[in-house]
Amino acid sequence: MLKLMMMILFMIPLCFVSVNFWFIQLMFFIMSFIFMFIGSFNLFWMNMSYMFGSDLLSFGMILLSFWICSLMIMASESIYFSKFYSNLFLFMLLMLMLMLYCTFSSMNLFMFYLFFESSLIPTLILIMGWGYQPERLQAGIYLLFYTLFASLPMMLGIFYYYNNFMTLSFFFLNMNDLNNIYMYICMIFAFLIKMPMYMVHLWLPKAHVEAPISGSMILAGVLLKLGGYGLLRVMSMFILVGKLCSFMIISLSLLGGVLVSLICLRQTDMKLLIAYSSVSHMGMVLGGIMTLNYWGLCGAYMMMIAHGLCSSGLFCLANISYERVHSRSMFMNKGMINLMPSMTLWWFLLSSSNMAAPPSLNLFGEISLLNSLVSWSWFLMIVLMLLSFFSAVYSLYLYSYSQHGKIYSGKFSCSSGFIREYLLLMLHWLPLNLLIIKSDYFFLWI
């Protein structure tokens, strides 16, 4: 694991040479392929060096991080052309990638906590430095303090656990069942905010709207998954308490998902709609994790990977429209099929994946989560029906409203898509729909 970490560190000097923007992107792609062929297709910890290693769960997450980071550079061409501190931007991306790599490959709970918190700082600088509106300062503060508010109890919980059991290794966590409600709340609250669970989700739409395209991609693609990954790791300590308390979190997250879907239906800002749809999908993932059964945990993992690719692709599409029209409003972006007909195909493909249409990985993840939640309680069927229906409704609303209709008269000219943009969208969509062929890996990690 250290070899890739060293590769990221030695790429830092390259950031500050002005001609190296696309070279850094190429190196990110090379790293993702190197990591893919290292392969931890196994439920055991492999590639161990010092306190870092990877099993199948962290393997998928690190690969997703590398992939999204390389696509972020591809999407941020405007930063390179406008010479808007592009060297510093690349440096921030490398730092963020380093933090995410260390977070997902840590084999120790405290190291995981340390890097989990550190990944907040580059994200904050991305939003506050390259964001669009003056409100980005407020969005950055929301992001920072929501996460920090819940992190201190978690740190105390980690210290308490170490004091009692003398180990923080993930390998040994499931050997000690903590029958303690206070510990349960302390340990999972930080992850619930990061997910984000309904009622502590307010930072997410703000951060997304103010962030540049790269910030939105990494937020939706990887940073929301930190919460799910952390829960999948620590829930093995709380089997008994989890059984008793999970009904509250499941009912809150699923009802919240339905309410957020209704909020999606009256959004006029494309980015806000996609951001709220993330909250709705993550509500379902959280419900699956809290059932603590096999289908739920595997479905949650699958849905996290699928949502990371799909949501990131939708943000790219919204940004492509924004770069042409200079507005994210649905009213301004009407009738784009007349101006960019081939981009409409990508809108359709990614919107259909967002509503879990076959053959996307979202569909398989959603089926697993439905299985898990209905087996946990028969009554959840009604909520899950509404959730699936509304996710289709707002995805179609986003697609049809932005692509069809009468063109806004203020749009006089509009260039069609660049090859770079089509490649960017294809690299989101292809893995999302090809991974379903090897879906057995998503069921092997537990």
N, C-alpha and C positions, 0 to 999 in steps of 0.2 A: 504493500500500500504506500510505502514511503517514496517509491520511485516516481509515482505520479505527482505526489506532493512536491517533490524536488523539481519536477518539470514545471509545475505552476510557479514555484518560487523563482526559478531561473528565467521565466518568461517576463518577470517584472521589469528588468532593464530594457527589454525590447519595446515596452509600452512607450517609452519616452523618445523613441526614434520616430520621427514624424511619418516616414513612409511605410510603417509597419502595421497599419490598421487591418488590412485584409490578411496579412501574414498571421496575425494573432488569431484571427477567425479560423484560418486553416489549421493552426496548431490545436485549437480547441476541438475541431473535428477529428484530428489525428488522435488526440487524447481520448476522445469518446470511443474511437475504434480500438485503440490499444486496450482500454479498460474492458470493452466488450469481449475481446479475445482472451483477456486474463481469465475471465469467466469464474463466477462463484455460483455455478448452477447447482447449488447444494444447500441442504438445510443446516450444515455445520459451518462453523467459522473457518474461513480459509484465508490465504494470502496474509497471514498475520505477521506484523512487524511492530515491535514495541507495544503500544496500547491500541494499535489500529488493526482492523481486519474487516472482512465483509462476509456476511452470509447472504442468502438469496434476497432477503428483505432489503438490506442496505445496498445490495448490488443494483437492484432496480432503481432505487432512489438516486444513487450516485450517477448512474447512467442517464437518468432523466435530467439531473442537474447539468451534466456536461452538454447534453444535447440542447437543452433550452438556452444555456449560456452561449453556445456557438450560434444559435439562431438569433439571439438578442443582438449580437454584433451585426448580423446580416440585416436585421430590421432597422438598425440605428444609423443608416447611411447619412441621414440629414445632419447628424452631429459631425460626421467626418467632413462633409462638403462645406458646412458653414464654419468649420474650424472652431467649434464651440468646446474648447478644452477637451479635444478628443483623446489626448494622451492620458489625461487624468481620468477620463471616463473608462478607458481600457484598464487602468490601474485598479479602479473601483470594482470592475467586473472580476478581475483576477482575485482581488481580496475576498470578494463575495464567494467566488467559486472555491477558494481555499477553505473558507469557513464552512461552507456547505459540505465539502468533501470530508473535512475533519468531523463535522457533526454526524454524518451518516456512517462514517467508518469507525467511530469511537466504540470501544468495547467496555467502556467504564461509564457509569451513570454521571459521575461528576464532570468528566471530560466532555460528555455529551451536553451537559447543562452549560458548561463554559462556552462551547462553540455555538450552541443554540442561541445564547444571548449575544455572542459576538456578531452573528450574521445580521443582527439588527442595525449595526452601525453603518456598513456600506449601503444597505438599503435606504436608510435615512438620508445619507449623503446623495444617493441617486435621486431620491424624490425632491430633496430641497435644492439640489444643484441644477438638475436638468428638467425640473417640472415646468408646467406651462403658466399657471396663474399664481398671483400673490398668495392665494389661500393654501399653497403647498406647505407653508410654514406651520399652519394650524394642523394640516393633515399629518405632517411629520411628527408633531408633538403628540397627536392622538395615537399614532402608531407606537411611538416610544413608550408612552406612559401606560397605555392599556397593557402592553406586554410586561413592562417592569413591575406594575402593580401586582401581578400574579406570580412574578418570578421569585420574589423574596421568600414567600412561604414555601415554595418548592425547594429552595436552597436549604432552608431550615429542615425540611422533611428529609432531604438527602443526608444531612449531617446526623439527624436522629437515627436514620436507618444504619448508617455506618457505625455509629456509636453502639448500636445494639447487636448488629450481625457481623461486623468486622469485614464486610466485603461490599463492593459496589459494582462488581462485574456482572454484566448482563446474563452471563452463563448461569450464575447462581441465584438470580433474583427470584426465579419461580420456586426455589426450595423453601423460602420463608413466606408463609402466608400471613400478611399483616391484617389482623382483625381490628382495625382502628379507623373509625370514620374521619377523625381529624387529619390523620395522615393521608387518607384517601383524597380528601378535599384539597389539602396542600399540594399533593403530588400531581393531581390531574388538572387543577384549575388553570395553570399556565398553558397547558396544551389545549384546553377548551377555548381559551381566548385566541390562541394561534389558529385554531381550525377554520373559521371562528364559529362558535356556537351562537344560536339566536339569543339575543339580549346582550351579548358582549361582542356584537358584530359591527358596531358603528364605525370603528376605525377603518374597516376594509373598503367600503364604497368611497370614503373620503380619500384614502391613500391611492386607490386605483384611478380616480378621476384626476388627481393632481400629478400623478407619476408620469414620466415620459414612457414611451412604448416599451423600452427595455425594463423599466421598473415594474410596469404592469405584467409583463411576461414572466418575470422572475417571481413576482408576488403570487400570481395565479398558478404558475407552473410548479414552483418548488416550495416557497415559504409557507403556503397553507398546508403543505404535506408534512412539514416539520411537526405540526401538532398531532396529525394522525400517526406518524411514525413513532413519536414519543409515547402516545397512548398504547400502541401495539406492543411497545417494549415494556412499559411499566404495569400494564393491566394484569400481568401474570402474578404480581405481588398481592393483588386485591381480589382474589376470586370470591371469597365469602362476602366481603363488603360490597363488591360489584354486583353480586346477585341481589342483595337487599336494596341497593340504592339506584340501580341502573334504570328502574322504571321512570324515575323523575327526568333523568337526562334524555332517555329515549323519547318520552312523550313531548318534552320541551323542544327537542331538536326537530322532530318530525312535524309538529304543529307549526313551529317556526318556519320550517321549509315551505309549508303551504302558504303561510302569511307572506313570506318573502316572494314566493312565486306570484302572488297577487300584486305585490309592490312592483314586480318586474313589468306587469301588464300596463302600468301607467307611466312608464319612464319615457322621456323624450330624448335622453342622452344615451347614445349607443354604448358608451363605456360603462355607464351606471347599470344598464340592463345586464351586461355581461358580468359585471362585478356582483350584482345581486343574485344572478343565477348560480355563481360560485357558492354563495352562502347556502342556497337551496340544496345543491348537490352535496356539499359538505355535511349538511344536516343528516342526509341519508347515510353517509359514510359513518358519521358519529353514532347513529342508531345501530348500524351493523356491528361496530366495535363493541358497543355496550351490551349487546346480547351475549357476548362471550362464547359464541359457538363457532364451529369450524367454518361454516358457510359465510358467516358474518365477517370474520377476520379476513378470510381470503378475498371475499367480495369487496371489502373496504380497501384492501391493498390494490386490487385490480382497478377499482373506481378512481383511486387517487392517481395512478399512473395515467389512466385514460383522460381524466379531467385535466391533468397537467398539460397534456398535449392539445386537447380540444380547446380549452379556455385560452391558452396562449395563442393558438391560431386565430381565434375569433378577435382577440385584441389586436393582432397584426392586421386583420381585415379592417377593423374600425380605424386603425391608424392610417392605412392606405387611403381610405376615404377622406380622413382628416387632412392628409397632406395635399390632397387635390382641392378640397372645398374649403378648408380652414374652418370647419365647424363640425362638431360631433352630433349636432341636432338631427333628429330623424326627419324634421320638416325640410331641412336643407338638403339632406342626402336622398331625397326621393327620386325614383326613376333612374337609378344608376345603370339599369340594364341597357338603356339607350346609349349611354356614354362608354361604359366598360362592360360589354356583353360577356367577355370570357372570364371576367372577375366574378360574375354572377354565379358561374358554375362552382367556384370555390366557396362563395357565400352559402350556396345550397349544401355542398358536401359537409362543411363544418357545422352549419346549423342543424343538419340532420343527425350528425354525430352527437351534437349537444343534447338532442332529445332522445338519445339512445336508440337510433335506428340501426338495423343490421347493415353491414357486418362489423360495426365498430366495437371496440373493446368496452365502451360505455354500456352497451347492451348486456354483455356477459356479466359485467360488474353489477349492473342493476338487477339482473335476474338472481344472482347470488344473494344480494342484499334483500330482495323481496322474499326469497326462500327463508332466509335467516329470520327476518322480522315477523313474517307470518307464523313461522313455527314458534316464535317467542310468545306472540299473542295474536289470536284470531281477530281481535277488534282493530288491529292496525291496518287491516285490509282497506278500510274506507279511506284512511289518511293516505295510504300508499297509492290508491287509485287516483286520488286528487293530485298527489305530488307528480305522478307520471303524466297525468293528463295536462296539468298546467305547464310542465316542462316542455311538452310538445307545443302548447299554445304560445308561450312567449318566444320559443325558438322560431316558430313560423311567423309570429308577429314581427320579430327582428328582421327576418329574411324578406318577407313580402313588403313590409313598409319601406325598407331601404332600397329594394331593387325595383319595385313596380310603382305605378302611379305617375302623376304628371310631373315633369321636370320643373324644378324651381327656376323661375325666370332669371334670377341673378347669376346662374351658372352659365357663362357664355362658352367657355371652352374647358376641356378636361382631357388630359392625356390618358391613354390606356395604360395598362400595367407594364412594368418592366420585367425582364426575365428574372432579375433578382427576386422580385416579389412573388412570381409564380413558383420559383424554386423554394422560397421560404415557406410558402403555403403547402407545397407538396411534401416538404420534409416534416411538416406537422401531421399531415393527413395520412401519409403512407404508413408510418409506424403504428398509428392509431388503429388502422384497419388491418394491418398484417399481423399484429401481435396476437390477434384472436386465434390464429393458426397454431401458435405455441402457447396456448393458455394454460397448459398443464404446469408451467413454471410458477404461475400465480397461486397454485394450490399446493406447491411442494415445500414452501418455506416454513411451515409450522410443525 
